[in-house]
Amino acid sequence: MKRSRRWLSLAGSRRLIVSLTLVWLMLMLGWLAARSDGVGGRPLVIVWGADPGSYDPQQTSNPVAQDVFRHVCQPLFYEDEGGAVRGLLAEDGFQYSDDGRRLSIQLRPDITFHDGAALTAEVVQSSFERLQRLSVSPLLADLRGVAVTAQPDGRTVLFDLPSPDFDFVRLVLANPYAAIVSPLTQETNGPGFVACTGPYQFAASLYRPGHSLTLVRFADYRWPPALFANRSAPRIA
């Protein structure tokens, strides 16, 4: 399908324009500058007041960046419309030790990143270790002293906490800033166009600093939140 792009001319204004070829979370985007109807139509255009400069969820604390990267990158869990914690990259449910200091989660199978890398327990471990090492994330204090360990089965991840914390999943693992980043792009610099697992991916070649950023549909996306009727790649353009 041929992709179309639309850019807004904003003389005398420094605004960032984000163009999505297809839209995923229409419910969460009440601040849309424009939209189109049907499949294969014109792109959605979103306007912000500034370009945050980095869109890597582990290298920014900028809320504008979060509004963009949450369409590209996903955490292990999310809160549904009723406030319940549900699995996104992880299976529903998780297990705490009796003392609340060890958390065990299980990853969903057959999830891949935009660059083709598979989601495994080892990848989750390296992603959290990178977040801790970079020392930029607003989650840094919550992850201080937390040890993340991949288990031999490739799908189980243990989180050893420095003190009991039964809200760790809701407050940390369901946070957009805890999104899992592909091991193949963890060394990225500049604007931080990492590969993740979300329904859209960064189009780095179309990025115009301070002016526009384009996200393109991830055609292989098959793991949306349970509340979505569409179980495959996004269909609205």
N, CA and C of each residue as an Amber inpcrd file, in Angstrom:
protein
   711
   0.8490000  -1.1890000   0.0000000   0.0000000   0.0000000   0.0000000
   0.8860000   1.2400000   0.0000000   0.6410000   2.1490000  -0.9070000
   1.4240000   3.3700000  -1.0060000   1.1340000   4.2670000   0.1870000
   2.2110000   4.7780000   0.8040000   2.0340000   5.6520000   1.9500000
   1.9900000   7.0970000   1.4950000   1.0550000   7.8380000   2.0370000
   1.0130000   9.2670000   1.7730000   1.4930000  10.0050000   3.0060000
   2.0010000  11.2340000   2.8170000   2.4440000  12.0450000   3.9440000
   1.9090000  13.4490000   3.7720000   1.5720000  14.0860000   4.8930000
   1.1030000  15.4560000   4.8550000   1.8480000  16.2650000   5.9050000
   2.3350000  17.4160000   5.5190000   3.0660000  18.2750000   6.4410000
   2.3490000  19.6160000   6.5360000   2.2990000  20.1820000   7.7000000
   1.6830000  21.4780000   7.9180000   2.7430000  22.5630000   7.8730000
   2.4570000  23.6450000   7.1660000   3.3670000  24.7850000   7.1260000
   3.0270000  25.7140000   8.2770000   4.0000000  25.9350000   9.1570000
   3.7710000  26.7320000  10.3590000   4.7810000  27.8740000  10.3810000
   4.5570000  28.8950000   9.5370000   5.4860000  30.0170000   9.4240000
   5.6380000  30.7160000  10.7620000   6.8960000  30.9370000  11.1540000
   7.1800000  31.6630000  12.3860000   6.9280000  30.8630000  13.6400000
   6.6480000  29.5500000  13.5300000   6.3480000  28.7390000  14.7120000
   7.2590000  27.5300000  14.7380000   7.7530000  27.1560000  15.9150000
   8.5800000  25.9660000  16.0580000   7.7410000  24.8960000  16.7340000
   7.0110000  24.1430000  15.9310000   6.1730000  23.0780000  16.4570000
   6.5820000  21.7590000  15.8170000   6.4990000  20.7070000  16.6160000
   6.7910000  19.3850000  16.0970000   5.5170000  18.7610000  15.5710000
   5.5760000  18.2200000  14.3610000   4.4300000  17.5600000  13.7500000
   4.7370000  16.0750000  13.6590000   3.8670000  15.2510000  14.2170000
   4.0420000  13.8130000  14.1420000   2.9910000  13.2460000  13.2110000
   3.4270000  12.5710000  12.1680000   2.5200000  11.9950000  11.1800000
   2.5180000  10.4840000  11.3260000   1.3470000   9.9050000  11.5840000
   1.2090000   8.4700000  11.7030000   0.5000000   7.9460000  10.4650000
   1.0700000   6.9350000   9.8340000   0.4100000   6.3800000   8.6690000
  -0.8510000   5.6170000   9.0530000  -0.8840000   5.0810000  10.2590000
  -2.0670000   4.3910000  10.7630000  -2.2000000   4.6980000  12.2470000
  -3.4180000   4.6880000  12.7770000  -3.6660000   5.1000000  14.1550000
  -4.0160000   3.9000000  15.0170000  -3.4560000   3.8480000  16.2300000
  -3.7480000   2.7360000  17.1410000  -4.6920000   3.1600000  18.2370000
  -4.3030000   4.0980000  19.0850000  -5.0870000   4.4200000  20.2730000
  -5.8720000   5.7090000  20.0880000  -6.9290000   5.6890000  19.2900000
  -7.7350000   6.8810000  19.0580000  -8.3590000   7.3890000  20.3560000
  -8.6780000   6.4900000  21.2560000  -9.3330000   6.8930000  22.4970000
  -8.4400000   7.7840000  23.3490000  -7.1370000   7.6170000  23.2380000
  -6.2110000   8.3390000  24.0920000  -5.7230000   9.6320000  23.4580000
  -6.1780000   9.9350000  22.2400000  -5.6420000  11.0740000  21.5150000
  -6.6770000  12.1660000  21.3470000  -7.1450000  12.7560000  22.4440000
  -8.1390000  13.8110000  22.3680000  -7.5840000  15.1170000  21.8690000
  -6.2590000  15.2420000  21.8000000  -5.6190000  16.4800000  21.3720000
  -5.1870000  16.4230000  19.9140000  -5.8530000  15.6180000  19.0790000
  -5.4450000  15.4800000  17.6830000  -5.6300000  16.7780000  16.9150000
  -4.6730000  17.1030000  16.0970000  -4.7850000  18.2860000  15.2570000
  -5.5900000  17.9910000  14.0020000  -5.5540000  16.7550000  13.5320000
  -6.3170000  16.3840000  12.3420000  -6.4530000  14.8790000  12.3210000
  -7.4180000  14.3900000  11.5440000  -7.5650000  12.9500000  11.4040000
  -8.2330000  12.6550000  10.0730000  -8.1540000  11.4060000   9.6410000
  -8.8060000  10.9830000   8.4190000  -9.5730000   9.7140000   8.6970000
 -10.4600000   9.3330000   7.8020000 -11.3260000   8.1860000   8.0120000
 -11.0120000   7.0950000   6.9960000 -11.2730000   5.8390000   7.4170000
 -11.1150000   4.7260000   6.5090000  -9.6940000   4.2020000   6.4930000
  -9.5230000   3.1040000   5.7790000  -8.2250000   2.4590000   5.6730000
  -7.5100000   2.9770000   4.4370000  -6.2390000   3.3020000   4.5830000
  -5.4590000   3.7430000   3.4440000  -5.6400000   5.1980000   3.0980000
  -6.2200000   5.9910000   3.9690000  -6.4260000   7.4090000   3.7030000
  -5.2080000   8.2270000   4.0670000  -5.4230000   9.5230000   4.2340000
  -4.3230000  10.4030000   4.5960000  -3.8810000  10.1480000   6.0340000
  -2.6470000  10.5060000   6.3620000  -2.1480000  10.2200000   7.7060000
  -2.7590000  11.1230000   8.7610000  -2.6940000  10.6400000   9.9800000
  -3.0350000  11.4560000  11.1400000  -1.8940000  12.4340000  11.3960000
  -2.2130000  13.6490000  11.7590000  -1.1890000  14.6400000  12.0820000
  -1.4200000  15.1370000  13.4950000  -0.3780000  15.1070000  14.3240000
  -0.4360000  15.5590000  15.7040000   0.5630000  16.6990000  15.8570000
   0.1760000  17.7760000  16.5260000   1.0570000  18.9330000  16.6660000
   1.4170000  19.1450000  18.1360000   2.7250000  19.2880000  18.4070000
   3.2130000  19.6360000  19.7350000   3.9570000  20.9540000  19.6800000
   4.2580000  21.5120000  20.8430000   4.9390000  22.7930000  20.8890000
   6.4400000  22.7230000  20.7240000   7.0390000  21.5260000  20.8740000
   8.4960000  21.4400000  20.8110000   8.9250000  20.0210000  20.4850000
  10.1320000  19.8950000  19.9770000  10.7430000  18.6010000  19.6950000
  11.5950000  18.2200000  20.9050000  11.2540000  17.1300000  21.6180000
  12.0190000  16.7720000  22.8150000  13.4350000  16.3000000  22.5260000
  13.7340000  15.9560000  21.2730000  15.1070000  15.6080000  20.9120000
  15.4520000  14.1440000  21.0370000  14.8830000  13.4240000  22.0020000
  15.1120000  11.9910000  22.1550000  13.7760000  11.2900000  22.3610000
  13.5960000  10.1710000  21.6530000  12.3510000   9.4090000  21.7440000
  12.5880000   7.9990000  22.2790000  13.7680000   7.7750000  22.8030000
  14.0980000   6.5060000  23.4400000  13.4670000   6.5200000  24.8320000
  12.5610000   5.5910000  25.1470000  11.8800000   5.6310000  26.4470000
  12.8200000   5.5060000  27.6350000  14.0120000   4.9840000  27.4040000
  14.9650000   4.8210000  28.4950000  15.9690000   5.9710000  28.5920000
  15.8770000   6.9300000  27.6680000  16.8170000   8.0460000  27.6870000
  16.1130000   9.3990000  27.7290000  14.8870000   9.4090000  28.2240000
  14.1550000  10.6660000  28.3280000  13.1790000  10.6090000  29.4890000
  12.8470000  11.7670000  30.0110000  11.7570000  11.8960000  30.9840000
  10.7520000  12.9190000  30.4770000  10.8580000  13.2780000  29.2080000
  10.0160000  14.3040000  28.6060000   8.6220000  13.7510000  28.3070000
   7.5430000  14.3640000  28.8310000   6.1870000  13.8550000  28.5860000
   5.7740000  13.9270000  27.1200000   6.3250000  14.8730000  26.3610000
   6.0270000  14.9290000  24.9290000   6.6050000  13.7050000  24.2320000
   7.8170000  13.3240000  24.5940000   8.4170000  12.1180000  24.0280000
   7.5720000  10.8970000  24.3590000   7.0480000  10.8380000  25.5950000
   6.2080000   9.7030000  25.9780000   4.9580000   9.6190000  25.1120000
   4.3470000  10.7600000  24.7890000   3.1600000  10.7540000  23.9420000
   3.4470000  10.1400000  22.5800000   4.7020000  10.2220000  22.1460000
   5.0880000   9.6400000  20.8630000   5.5040000   8.1830000  21.0310000
   6.4520000   7.9110000  21.9310000   7.0130000   6.5600000  21.9750000
   6.0430000   5.5130000  22.5010000   4.9720000   5.9130000  23.1610000
   4.0270000   4.9040000  23.6440000   3.2840000   4.2250000  22.4940000
   3.3300000   4.7850000  21.2800000   2.7730000   4.1320000  20.0970000
   3.7700000   3.1610000  19.4770000   5.0200000   3.2600000  19.9040000
   6.1070000   2.4760000  19.3230000   6.6070000   1.4080000  20.2920000
   6.6870000   1.7570000  21.5570000   7.2920000   0.8960000  22.5730000
   6.2610000   0.5050000  23.6340000   6.4100000  -0.7050000  24.1650000
   5.4250000  -1.2360000  25.1070000   6.0800000  -1.7730000  26.3720000
   5.4350000  -1.5670000  27.5270000   5.9020000  -2.1870000  28.7650000
   5.3570000  -3.6080000  28.8850000   5.7170000  -4.2720000  29.9440000
   5.2800000  -5.6550000  30.1490000   3.8010000  -5.7470000  30.5020000
   3.2710000  -4.7380000  31.1990000   1.8800000  -4.7440000  31.6500000
   1.2250000  -3.4040000  31.3300000  -0.0840000  -3.3530000  31.4990000
  -0.8230000  -2.0960000  31.3610000  -2.0280000  -2.1540000  32.2870000
  -2.6320000  -1.0130000  32.5510000  -3.8730000  -0.9610000  33.3190000
  -5.0370000  -0.8420000  32.3560000  -6.0340000  -1.7120000  32.5070000
  -7.1850000  -1.6580000  31.6140000  -8.1420000  -0.5430000  32.0290000
  -9.2770000  -0.4400000  31.3110000 -10.1980000   0.6660000  31.5590000
 -10.8080000   0.6280000  32.9530000 -10.7720000  -0.5380000  33.6130000
 -11.2860000  -0.6460000  34.9740000 -10.2190000  -0.5100000  36.0450000
  -8.9780000  -0.2610000  35.6330000  -7.8920000  -0.0980000  36.5840000
  -7.1860000  -1.3830000  36.9650000  -7.5670000  -2.5060000  36.3400000
  -6.9080000  -3.7770000  36.6310000  -5.6090000  -3.8860000  35.8370000
  -4.5970000  -4.4860000  36.4310000  -3.3270000  -4.7040000  35.7460000
  -3.4510000  -5.9300000  34.8530000  -3.1490000  -5.7450000  33.5700000
  -3.2410000  -6.8270000  32.5880000  -1.8950000  -6.9990000  31.8990000
  -1.6730000  -8.1990000  31.3920000  -0.4460000  -8.4600000  30.6650000
  -0.4680000  -7.8430000  29.2770000   0.6640000  -7.3330000  28.8380000
   0.8050000  -6.8200000  27.4770000   1.8850000  -7.6290000  26.7610000
   3.1320000  -7.4480000  27.1270000   4.1850000  -8.3370000  26.6470000
   4.3180000  -9.5490000  27.5650000   3.8570000  -9.4140000  28.7720000
   3.8270000 -10.5260000  29.7240000   2.4340000 -11.1420000  29.7490000
   2.3590000 -12.3520000  30.2480000   1.0700000 -13.0100000  30.4250000
   0.2940000 -12.3120000  31.5410000  -1.0240000 -12.4450000  31.4900000
  -1.8340000 -11.9790000  32.6120000  -1.3980000 -12.7200000  33.8720000
  -1.4060000 -12.0170000  34.9710000  -1.0330000 -12.6520000  36.2260000
   0.4710000 -12.5870000  36.4650000   0.8560000 -12.6400000  37.7180000
   2.2540000 -12.6070000  38.1400000   2.2730000 -13.1320000  39.5610000
   3.4280000 -13.5100000  40.0370000   3.5160000 -14.1540000  41.3470000
   4.5630000 -13.4760000  42.2180000   4.1340000 -13.0640000  43.4140000
   5.0490000 -12.5210000  44.4120000   5.4140000 -13.6140000  45.4180000
   6.6160000 -13.5280000  45.9450000   6.9710000 -14.3820000  47.0730000
   6.2050000 -13.9060000  48.3030000   6.1470000 -14.7380000  49.3190000
   5.3780000 -14.3950000  50.5160000   5.8670000 -13.1040000  51.1740000
   7.1660000 -12.8430000  51.0870000   7.6920000 -11.6350000  51.7320000
   7.6220000 -10.4030000  50.8270000   7.0990000 -10.5620000  49.6020000
   6.9280000  -9.4300000  48.7030000   8.2030000  -8.9030000  48.0850000
   9.2830000  -9.6830000  48.1670000  10.5690000  -9.1920000  47.6610000
  11.0160000  -9.8820000  46.3760000  10.2820000 -10.8620000  45.9340000
  10.5970000 -11.4920000  44.6390000   9.3270000 -11.5710000  43.8070000
   9.4350000 -11.1270000  42.5760000   8.3220000 -11.1330000  41.6310000
   8.7000000 -12.0000000  40.4390000   7.7970000 -12.8780000  40.0440000
   8.0160000 -13.7350000  38.8810000   6.9620000 -13.4370000  37.8290000
   7.4080000 -13.1980000  36.5860000   6.4730000 -12.9710000  35.4900000
   6.7860000 -13.9290000  34.3520000   5.8020000 -14.1440000  33.5050000
   5.9530000 -15.0200000  32.3450000   5.6660000 -14.2090000  31.0850000
   6.5460000 -14.2830000  30.1000000   6.3590000 -13.5460000  28.8540000
   5.3910000 -14.2600000  27.9190000   4.6580000 -13.4850000  27.1450000
   3.8230000 -14.0640000  26.0970000   4.7300000 -14.5970000  24.9880000
   4.3190000 -15.6730000  24.3230000   5.1650000 -16.2360000  23.2600000
   4.9960000 -15.4890000  21.9390000   5.9620000 -15.6870000  21.0460000
   5.8650000 -15.2530000  19.6430000   5.7210000 -13.7470000  19.4670000
   6.3770000 -12.9730000  20.3060000   6.4120000 -11.5200000  20.1350000
   7.7690000 -11.1350000  19.5610000   7.7550000 -10.2750000  18.5550000
   8.9950000  -9.8350000  17.9260000   9.0880000  -8.3100000  17.9180000
  10.3030000  -7.8220000  17.8350000  10.5580000  -6.3930000  17.7340000
  10.4850000  -5.9550000  16.2770000  10.4530000  -4.6650000  16.0570000
  10.3930000  -4.1260000  14.6970000  11.5780000  -4.5600000  13.8500000
  12.7160000  -4.8440000  14.4860000  13.9130000  -5.2480000  13.7440000
  14.0320000  -6.7580000  13.5900000  13.0040000  -7.5000000  14.0170000
  12.9890000  -8.9460000  13.8580000  13.4960000  -9.7290000  15.0450000
  14.1050000  -9.0830000  16.0230000  14.5770000  -9.7840000  17.2160000
  13.3880000 -10.3240000  18.0080000  13.5770000 -11.4740000  18.6380000
  12.5110000 -12.0910000  19.4280000  12.5330000 -11.5650000  20.8600000
  11.3460000 -11.4420000  21.4430000  11.2440000 -11.0740000  22.8530000
  11.5260000 -12.3070000  23.6980000  12.5580000 -12.2400000  24.5170000
  12.9240000 -13.3320000  25.4100000  13.1970000 -12.7720000  26.8020000
  13.3280000 -13.6810000  27.7510000  13.6420000 -13.2580000  29.1140000
  14.9920000 -12.5430000  29.1650000  15.9570000 -13.0130000  28.3760000
  17.2770000 -12.3810000  28.3440000  17.1890000 -10.9440000  27.8240000
  16.3250000 -10.7210000  26.8400000  16.1420000  -9.3740000  26.2940000
  15.5360000  -8.4480000  27.3460000  14.5520000  -8.9520000  28.0840000
  13.9340000  -8.1460000  29.1440000  14.9730000  -7.7790000  30.1990000
  15.7830000  -8.7380000  30.5820000  16.8350000  -8.4550000  31.5640000
  17.7780000  -7.3680000  31.0530000  18.2560000  -7.5050000  29.8150000
  19.2050000  -6.5180000  29.2880000  18.5630000  -5.1490000  29.1240000
  17.2680000  -5.1130000  28.8070000  16.5700000  -3.8390000  28.6480000
  16.4880000  -3.0950000  29.9810000  16.1460000  -3.8050000  31.0490000
  16.0800000  -3.1530000  32.3630000  17.4690000  -2.7640000  32.8650000
  18.4550000  -3.5830000  32.5770000  19.8180000  -3.2330000  32.9930000
  20.2940000  -1.9770000  32.2550000  19.9140000  -1.8410000  30.9970000
  20.2490000  -0.6260000  30.2450000  19.5660000   0.5900000  30.8650000
  18.2850000   0.4490000  31.2020000  17.5500000   1.5550000  31.8190000
  18.2450000   2.0050000  33.1020000  18.6510000   1.0420000  33.9140000
  19.3320000   1.3710000  35.1650000  20.6950000   2.0130000  34.9060000
  21.3960000   1.5250000  33.9000000  22.7470000   2.0190000  33.6060000
  22.7400000   3.4460000  33.0600000  21.7330000   3.7820000  32.2410000
  21.6870000   5.1000000  31.6170000  21.3720000   6.2170000  32.6160000
  20.6850000   5.8810000  33.7090000  20.4300000   6.8300000  34.8130000
  19.6950000   8.0880000  34.3770000  18.7410000   7.9480000  33.4540000
  17.9650000   9.0840000  32.9630000  16.4850000   8.9440000  33.2950000
  15.9900000   7.7320000  33.3330000  14.5600000   7.4570000  33.4430000
  13.9470000   7.9910000  34.7350000  12.6900000   8.4580000  34.6710000
  11.9760000   8.8410000  35.8930000  11.6960000   7.6450000  36.7980000
  11.9320000   6.4330000  36.2970000  11.7390000   5.2220000  37.1010000
  13.0090000   4.8050000  37.8340000  14.0570000   5.5670000  37.6870000
  15.3470000   5.1470000  38.2280000  15.2940000   4.8760000  39.7290000
  14.6340000   5.7440000  40.4790000  14.5560000   5.5500000  41.9300000
  13.7990000   4.2720000  42.2770000  12.7480000   3.9610000  41.4950000
  11.9570000   2.7540000  41.7490000  12.7380000   1.4860000  41.4290000
  13.7440000   1.6000000  40.5620000  14.5150000   0.4280000  40.1440000
  15.8610000   0.3240000  40.8590000  16.1300000   1.2510000  41.7440000
  17.4010000   1.2000000  42.4750000  17.4190000  -0.0360000  43.3780000
  18.4440000  -0.8430000  43.2190000  18.5650000  -2.0480000  44.0260000
  17.7740000  -3.2320000  43.5110000  17.0630000  -3.0830000  42.3960000
  16.2780000  -4.1780000  41.8140000  17.1740000  -5.0040000  40.8960000
  17.1820000  -6.3170000  41.0900000  17.9330000  -7.2300000  40.2300000
  16.9540000  -7.9630000  39.3220000  17.2190000  -7.9290000  38.0260000
  16.3590000  -8.5830000  37.0390000  17.1230000  -9.7710000  36.4740000
  16.5040000 -10.9610000  36.5320000  17.2070000 -12.1750000  36.1360000
  16.3550000 -13.0150000  35.2000000  16.9000000 -13.3050000  34.0200000
  16.2390000 -14.1950000  33.0680000  16.4320000 -15.6390000  33.5090000
  15.3920000 -16.4330000  33.3600000  15.4570000 -17.8430000  33.7150000
  15.7310000 -18.7020000  32.4730000  16.2530000 -19.9160000  32.6650000
  16.6740000 -20.7470000  31.5380000  15.5720000 -21.0960000  30.5380000
  14.2980000 -21.0420000  30.9570000  13.2310000 -21.3990000  30.0220000
  13.0090000 -20.3370000  28.9460000  13.6280000 -19.1580000  29.0850000
  13.5240000 -18.1150000  28.0780000  12.2940000 -17.2420000  28.1790000
  11.3480000 -17.5890000  29.0480000  10.1120000 -16.8140000  29.1590000
   9.8430000 -16.3040000  30.5720000  10.5680000 -16.7910000  31.5420000
  10.3590000 -16.3790000  32.9310000  11.4090000 -15.3480000  33.3330000
  10.9420000 -14.2770000  33.9780000  11.8370000 -13.2240000  34.4560000
  11.5670000 -13.0040000  35.9410000  12.6250000 -12.9540000  36.7350000
  12.5080000 -12.6880000  38.1670000  12.9780000 -11.2690000  38.4660000
  12.2210000 -10.5920000  39.3180000  12.5990000  -9.2690000  39.8110000
  12.8130000  -9.3950000  41.3140000  14.0420000  -9.2570000  41.7550000
  14.3500000  -9.2880000  43.1830000  14.4070000  -7.8520000  43.6880000
  13.5190000  -7.5340000  44.6230000  13.3290000  -6.1650000  45.0980000
  14.0690000  -5.9450000  46.4120000  14.5910000  -4.7570000  46.6500000
  15.3230000  -4.4990000  47.8910000  14.4410000  -4.4880000  49.1310000
  13.1500000  -4.2800000  48.9370000  12.1900000  -4.2920000  50.0410000
  10.8330000  -4.7230000  49.4880000   9.9220000  -5.1850000  50.3270000
   8.6130000  -5.6140000  49.8320000   7.9050000  -4.5030000  49.0680000
   7.3600000  -4.8440000  47.9080000   6.6700000  -3.8370000  47.0980000
   5.6260000  -4.5340000  46.2290000   4.4220000  -4.6600000  46.7660000
   3.3620000  -5.3410000  46.0330000   2.7210000  -4.4490000  44.9710000
   3.1560000  -3.2040000  44.8740000   2.6770000  -2.3080000  43.8160000
   3.6900000  -2.1580000  42.6860000   4.7320000  -2.9520000  42.7040000
   5.8080000  -2.8050000  41.7270000   5.3110000  -2.9930000  40.2940000
   4.4340000  -3.9460000  40.0750000   3.9280000  -4.1790000  38.7160000
   3.1350000  -2.9750000  38.2300000   2.2110000  -2.5160000  39.0460000
   1.3560000  -1.3950000  38.6460000   2.1580000  -0.0960000  38.4550000
   3.0550000   0.1870000  39.3860000   3.7370000   1.4770000  39.3700000
   4.9750000   1.5080000  38.4770000   5.5800000   0.3560000  38.2490000
   6.8200000   0.3210000  37.4680000   6.6550000  -0.4660000  36.1710000
   6.2710000  -1.7170000  36.2540000   6.2490000  -2.5580000  35.0560000
   5.1240000  -2.2090000  34.0940000   4.1140000  -1.4750000  34.5580000
   3.0440000  -1.0140000  33.6640000   3.2650000   0.4320000  33.2210000
   4.3940000   0.9940000  33.5650000   4.6930000   2.3830000  33.2180000
   5.2780000   2.4630000  31.8060000   4.8430000   3.4100000  30.9700000
   5.3920000   3.5170000  29.6100000   6.9090000   3.6590000  29.5730000
   7.4930000   4.2750000  30.5950000   8.9460000   4.4400000  30.6170000
   9.6800000   3.1250000  30.8790000   8.9520000   2.0720000  31.2320000
   9.5490000   0.7490000  31.4170000   9.4080000  -0.1030000  30.1630000
   9.2000000   0.5310000  29.0210000   9.0680000  -0.1910000  27.7530000
  10.3290000  -1.0050000  27.4660000  10.1270000  -2.1480000  26.8230000
  11.2360000  -3.0400000  26.4970000  11.8170000  -2.6650000  25.1350000
  13.1340000  -2.5220000  25.0810000  13.8440000  -2.0880000  23.8760000
  14.6200000  -3.2610000  23.2810000  14.6020000  -3.3720000  21.9620000
  15.3140000  -4.4510000  21.2800000  16.8040000  -4.4190000  21.5970000
  17.4190000  -5.5950000  21.7690000  18.8630000  -5.6260000  22.0360000
  19.6820000  -5.1460000  20.8460000  19.0990000  -5.1610000  19.6490000
  19.8300000  -4.7620000  18.4460000  19.9380000  -3.2510000  18.3060000
  19.1200000  -2.5030000  19.0650000  19.1630000  -1.0410000  18.9590000
  19.4170000  -0.3730000  20.3080000  19.8910000  -1.1300000  21.2750000
  20.1130000  -0.5560000  22.6030000  21.2800000   0.4240000  22.6490000
  22.1240000   0.4160000  21.6350000  23.2630000   1.3340000  21.6280000
  22.9880000   2.5790000  20.8020000  21.7330000   2.8090000  20.4390000
  21.3970000   3.9570000  19.6070000  21.6960000   5.2730000  20.3060000
  22.0150000   6.2780000  19.4970000  22.2730000   7.6120000  20.0190000
  21.3560000   8.6070000  19.3210000  21.6190000   9.8910000  19.4940000
  20.8370000  10.9110000  18.7970000  19.3910000  10.8970000  19.2270000
  18.4620000  10.8890000  18.2510000  17.0390000  10.9660000  18.6010000
  16.4860000   9.7010000  19.2390000  17.2790000   8.6320000  19.3160000
  16.8430000   7.4380000  20.0260000  15.7360000   6.6750000  19.3420000
  15.8820000   6.4340000  18.0430000  14.8620000   5.6810000  17.3150000
  15.1000000   4.1860000  17.5130000  14.7280000   3.7020000  18.6760000
  14.9160000   2.3010000  19.0200000  13.8330000   1.4410000  18.3800000
  14.1290000   0.1570000  18.2500000  13.1280000  -0.8070000  17.8090000
  12.4470000  -1.3780000  19.0390000  11.1180000  -1.4140000  19.0080000
  10.3450000  -1.9400000  20.1280000   9.3130000  -2.9310000  19.5930000
   8.1880000  -3.0800000  20.2850000   7.1970000  -4.0960000  19.9180000
   5.8240000  -3.5150000  19.6240000   5.6980000  -2.1960000  19.5640000
   4.3940000  -1.5650000  19.4170000   3.8350000  -1.6060000  18.0080000
   2.6080000  -1.1030000  17.8190000   1.9280000  -1.1600000  16.5220000
   2.5110000  -0.2170000  15.4800000   3.3590000   0.7270000  15.8960000
   4.0390000   1.6300000  14.9750000   5.5330000   1.5630000  15.2080000
   6.2880000   2.0020000  14.2060000   7.7330000   2.0770000  14.3360000
   8.2330000   3.4110000  13.7980000   9.3870000   3.8250000  14.2990000
   9.9640000   5.0900000  13.8660000  10.4390000   5.0000000  12.4200000
  10.1790000   6.0470000  11.6470000  10.7360000   6.1890000  10.3010000
  11.8740000   7.1940000  10.4040000  13.0560000   6.7090000  10.7610000
  14.1830000   7.5970000  11.0470000  14.5590000   8.4600000   9.8510000
  14.4350000   7.9220000   8.6420000  14.8440000   8.6720000   7.4520000
  13.9360000   9.8650000   7.1710000  12.7360000   9.8760000   7.7650000
  11.7800000  10.9570000   7.5320000  11.7760000  11.9960000   8.6570000
  12.6560000  11.8060000   9.6310000  12.7100000  12.7320000  10.7620000
  13.3480000  14.0480000  10.3420000  12.6570000  15.1480000  10.6420000
  13.1780000  16.4950000  10.3980000  13.2380000  17.1990000  11.7520000
  14.4040000  17.2510000  12.3780000  14.5160000  17.7950000  13.7390000
  13.8630000  19.1640000  13.8820000  13.0630000  19.2860000  14.9410000
  12.3790000  20.5360000  15.2170000  11.1670000  20.7910000  14.3570000
  10.8570000  19.8670000  13.4330000   9.7290000  20.1010000  12.5280000
   8.7850000  18.9100000  12.4400000   9.2900000  17.7280000  12.1230000
   8.3630000  16.6180000  11.8960000   8.9960000  15.2660000  12.1870000
   8.1380000  14.3290000  12.5500000   8.5200000  12.9550000  12.8520000
   7.4220000  12.0450000  12.3240000   7.8030000  10.9720000  11.6430000
   6.8170000  10.0540000  11.0620000   6.9280000   8.6740000  11.7020000
   5.7830000   8.1040000  12.0520000   5.6960000   6.7270000  12.5160000
   4.9680000   5.9170000  11.4560000   5.4390000   4.7020000  11.1970000
   4.8110000   3.8620000  10.1840000   4.2740000   2.5800000  10.8150000
   3.2810000   2.0360000  10.1980000   2.5880000   0.8320000  10.6690000
   3.5470000  -0.3560000  10.7440000   3.4600000  -1.1110000  11.8450000
   4.2050000  -2.3630000  11.9930000   3.2770000  -3.4890000  11.5560000
   3.4690000  -3.9700000  10.3440000   2.5240000  -4.9060000   9.7310000
   2.4330000  -6.2370000  10.4660000   3.4650000  -6.6150000  11.2100000
   3.4710000  -7.9140000  11.8950000   2.9070000  -7.8500000  13.3070000
   2.3360000  -6.7230000  13.6960000   1.8320000  -6.5780000  15.0660000
   0.6380000  -7.4940000  15.3000000   0.7160000  -8.3400000  16.3700000
  -0.3420000  -9.3130000  16.6670000  -0.6050000  -9.4600000  18.1710000
  -0.2260000  -8.4990000  18.9910000  -0.3610000  -8.6680000  20.4540000
  -0.8980000  -7.4040000  21.1220000  -2.0560000  -6.8960000  20.6700000
  -2.6170000  -5.6940000  21.2960000  -3.1840000  -5.9980000  22.6830000
  -3.4970000  -4.9650000  23.4590000  -4.1710000  -5.1860000  24.7440000
  -5.4810000  -5.9350000  24.5460000  -5.9010000  -6.6530000  25.5710000
  -7.0930000  -7.4930000  25.4690000  -8.3550000  -6.7070000  25.1410000
  -8.4050000  -5.4210000  25.4910000  -9.6200000  -4.6400000  25.2660000
  -9.8480000  -4.3060000  23.7980000  -8.8730000  -4.5480000  22.9190000
  -9.0130000  -4.2220000  21.5060000  -9.6350000  -5.3770000  20.7330000
 -10.6840000  -5.0780000  19.9610000 -11.3200000  -6.0980000  19.1310000
 -10.4080000  -6.5060000  17.9810000  -9.6860000  -5.5550000  17.4170000
  -8.7470000  -5.8590000  16.3390000  -7.5140000  -6.5250000  16.9340000
  -7.2580000  -7.7700000  16.5630000  -6.1560000  -8.5240000  17.1340000
  -4.9170000  -8.5150000  16.2520000  -4.9020000  -7.6850000  15.2340000
  -3.7520000  -7.6380000  14.3390000  -3.2490000  -6.2060000  14.2130000
  -2.5090000  -5.9290000  13.1580000  -1.9250000  -4.6010000  12.9620000
  -3.0150000  -3.5410000  12.8550000  -2.7060000  -2.2850000  13.2020000
  -3.7060000  -1.2100000  13.1380000  -4.2270000  -1.0340000  11.7240000
  -5.5070000  -0.6270000  11.6160000  -6.1600000  -0.5550000  10.3110000
  -6.6380000   0.8370000   9.9460000  -6.6070000   1.7730000  10.8670000
  -7.1490000   3.1040000  10.5990000  -6.0310000   4.0260000  10.1460000
  -6.2860000   4.7460000   9.0530000  -5.2750000   5.6660000   8.5370000
  -5.7750000   7.0930000   8.6480000
